[in-house]
């Protein structure tokens, strides 16, 4: 049984990690931290776990965390990068759900996050945690940077097109909408029920922090720089991401059936990516609470534009479920272990 530590266990991604790992057959959460809830029983913070765990939240402590086989960071940016170097030095493996190690360029990271990176020497070592791309590299990694929620949906939606040089790399568009849980659990006026209910809005159109992460991954797939227009929106729902991806085909004669076959082949061995029959429409409710991501292809009016629709649960495949999938690979387990939950319907 592998011992697991969670730093930042009182937020939404920390709660999802607890929910998934509690029934995982190969691991045990032995330590969970929260500065705000230190000393408080986990069951008091998450009533669903009352009587199921004796864990209490503790203050983050490197000495205690170093005793774990794997430590998850479910924290805002700039927390992990200040603790990871010492944990790695003590042979502890780390899976970071924040953005601290996703970008390879420390200058670019500083531009988007407004401060110098605390350990830029580790950015080159960190394995980007998108299992459908880097699954083999994850197995030997000691530092894994779990892909973000929007980046997971957008990259997996565009990858087959770019890997096969099928579309204009300089004219990619992603219009994506997320449930309010994507903004975290901290109290904020603009996330009050009265502010978001019965409304729909775009935000950060001039530049969202996930943009460089997405372009970095897409450029790797394309083997050349890409240009993406990324427009995030806030949905009046709790969880879920729906992304509408648009690209212009290099060859206007490319048929939808050909694109469908390429996607089905690309994801044939990816247990958590489902390519729906051409023309279908993924829905966030169908993947709610699961680690599954659904993709569907459209070619409006049979012209030279391809539209890729993607749906995922931002807290599971977009965060904690994906992190567990990465953990499974890192520990040599079947990547689906502990992640076979069905969607929550209705």
N, C-alpha and C positions, 0 to 999 in steps of 0.2 A: 504494500500500500504506500503510495507516494504522498508526502506531506505537502500541503499547499498553504501559502500565505496570501492574504488579500490586503493591499494597502488602499484605503479609501472605500471601505465597505458599506458606507451608509448612503451612497448615491444610487441612482437607478442602475448603472452598470454593475456596481458592487452587489446590489440586490439580485440582479439576474445571474451573476456568477454563483451566488449562494444557492439560488433556486436550482440551477443546473447541476452544480457540483455536489449538492446534498445527496442526490441519488446516483451519482457516478460510481461505478463499481471498482474503479482502480485508484481512487484518490480520497484523501480526507483533508478537509479544511481544518488546520490546527491553530491558525492565527488570523485574526482579522482586525484591522486598525481603523480608528476614526478619532481624530482629535476632539471633535465636538461631542462624541458619544462615549468617550473613554470611561470604562467602568460599567457601562450599561449592558445588560444582557441582550444578545442579538435577538432573542425572541420577543423582547419588548419593542424593539425597533421594527421588526418584521413578524407580526403576530402569526403568520402562517408557519413559522418555525418554532413556535412555543411547544415545548415538550419534545422537540426533535433534535435540539442541540443545546449544549451547556456552554457554548462559547460566549465570551464577553468581549466587547470592543476594548482595544488597548491603544495607547499612544504608539505611533510608529517608532520602532527601535531596530536599528540595523543588526545588533547582536541577536535579537530574538528572530528576526526575519531570516538571518543567515542559516538558521537551523532547518529551514524549509527546502524541499527539493526544487520547487518552483514558486516564484512570487509574482502575482499579478498586481499591476498598478492600475486601479480604476479611479484615477485622479485627474484633476485639471492639468493643463500643460505646466511645465517648469517644476513639478514635484519629483517625478521619476529621475530626471537627469541629475538631480542633486544627491540621490541615494544609490543609483545603479552602479557607479564605479566601484564602490566599496562592496556591494553585494557580489558583483562579478569576481572581485579579487578574493572572495571567500567561497568561490565555486558554487554559487547559487545561480540558477538560471532564471531569467526574467522575461515576462511577457507584458509589454506596456500597451495599455489601451489608449493612452493619450497620444498627443502628436509629437512628443519630444524626440523620437528617433525615426520618424517616417521620412523626412527629407534628408537627402544625402549632402546637400550644400549648406554649411553652417551660416553663410552670409545670407542665403535666401531664407533660412529658418528665422534668422534675426529680423529680417525685413518684415516678415508676416506676423511674428509673435512679439516684436517690440523690445527684445532684450538679447544680450549675447547668450549663445548656447554654453551651458556649463561644462560639457565634456565633448567638444566637437570631434575629438579623436575616436569616439565610438560610433559616429554616424556611418562610417564606411563598413564597420563590422556588423551593425544591426541588419538582420534579415527582415525585409518587408513582408508583413504577415498577410498575404493574400494566398491562401492555400492552393487555389486553382492555377496559380502562376509559380509560386516558390515552395510548393509542398516538399520537394526533395531537399531543398536547402534548410528548411526548418528543422529537419531531423537532427542535425548536428549543431544547431545554433545555440548559443548561450544567451543571446539578446534578440528578442523578436518584437518588432514594432507592428502591432495589430493594425490592419488597414481601417480607415475611418468609415463611417456609415455611408455618406454620399459617395466617397471614392470607391467603395465596394460595388455599389449598384452601377455607377457610371462606367467603371473600368470593365467589369464583367460584361456589360452590355455592348461596349465598343470593341473589345479585344479581338474577336474573330475577324471583324472588318479590317482592322489595322494590321493584324498578323498576316493577312492575305492580300494586303495592298489593294483593297477594293474601293476605298473612298478617298476623297480629298482630305488630306491631313490638316489642312489649314482652315477648314470651314466646318468644324465640329460644333454642335450645339447640344447642350444638356439642360433641360428644364425639369427640375426635380423638386418634390415637395415632401416634407417630413412632418411627422407628428410632434407635438410639443415636448415630449420626453427627450427628444434629441438635444434640447437646450439645457438639460440637467435638472437637478432637483432643487437648486437654490431658489429662494423666494425672489420674485421679480414682478413688478406691476404689469409689464407687457406680457406676462404669461398667466395672469389671473384668468379665471374662467370667463368673467365678464368682458375681458379684453379680446380673447381669441375665439370664443364661441360664435357661431353664425358669421364667421368672417374668413377671409382668405387673402393672403398678401405675399408679395415677394420681399426679399430682404438681401442686403449685401450684394446687390447686383453689380456694383462697381468693383468688387473684389472680395471673395470669400476665402477664408484660410484653407479650405480644402482644395482650392484650385491648383496650387503648385503640386500638391500630392497627386492629384488626378493626372495632370499633364506629365509629371515625371513617369508615372506608370504607363500612360498611353504612348509616350515617346519611346520607352523601352520596347513596347510591343511593336511599334511601327519601325523601329530602327532609324528614326529621324525625328526632329522636333515636330511638335503638333501645336495647333492653336485651337483652344476650346473656349467657347462662350458658355459660362456656367451661371444659371439663374436659379437660386434656391428659393423655395416658398415655404410658408408655415401653414400646415393643415390644422383644422380644428378637431383633431383626433389625438389620442394619447400616444399611440405607437404605430409605426409603419412609414415606409418610404415608397413613393412611386416616381419613377424617372422616365421621362420621354426624351429619347436621344434621336437626333436628326443628323444625317450625313448625306452628302452628294456622291453618288456612285461614279467612279472613274469611267466605267463603261456602261452607257445607257441601255445596252442590250442585256445586262445581267438580270436574270429572272429571279423572282422571289423563291421559287423552288430550289434554285442553286444556293441561294443564301441560307435557306432553311437547312439544307443538307450540310453546309459548312458549320453552322452552329451546332447541329445535332452531333456531328463528329467531334467538334472541339470539346464539348462538354459530356461526351459519352461516359467518361470515367470519373466524372465529378459528382459525387453522391448528393450534393446539396444544391446543384443547379439544374433546374428543369426547363427545357426548351419546349414551350407549348406548341401545339399545331399552329401553322401560319394563320394569321388573321384573328387569333384570340386576344383577349385583353386581360392581363394579370390584374389581380386585385389585392390590396393590402390585407384585407380580412382573411384571405386564403392562406397567407403565410404568417399570420399573427401568432406569436409565441413559439415559432419554429426557427430552425437554422436554415430553412430552405429559401432559395431565391428563384423567382420565375421570370422567364424571358419570352417575349413574343415579337415576331417580326411582321412588318407591314411595308408595302410599297404602294403608296397612294396613287391611284389612277395608272398604275404600271409605269410611272415615269422614272426619272433618274434619282429620286430621293428615297432613301430607306429610313424607316422609323422603327426604332427598337424600344419596346416597352419593358420596364423592369419593375418588379415589386419585391420588397424584402421587409422584414421586421428590423427596424433600426437598432433595437436593443439586443437582438439575438444575432442574426447573420451580420448585422452592421456593427456589432460590438462584442458582447459577452459570449454568445454562442460561437462566433468565429474564433474568439480567444481560446475557448475550450477545444475547438477543432484543432487549433495550432498546438495546444498542449498535448493532445492525443498523438499528433505526429511527432512532437519532440520526445515523447516518452516511448515511442515505438508501438503505440496502441492503434487499433483500427480507428480511423479518423471519425467514424460515426458514433463511437462509444459515448453513451450518455446524452446523445443528441437526437434521439428518435421521437421526440415529442410531436404529437399531431397538432394541427392548428386549433385555435379556440373558436368554435362556431356555436351559436351565432355570435 
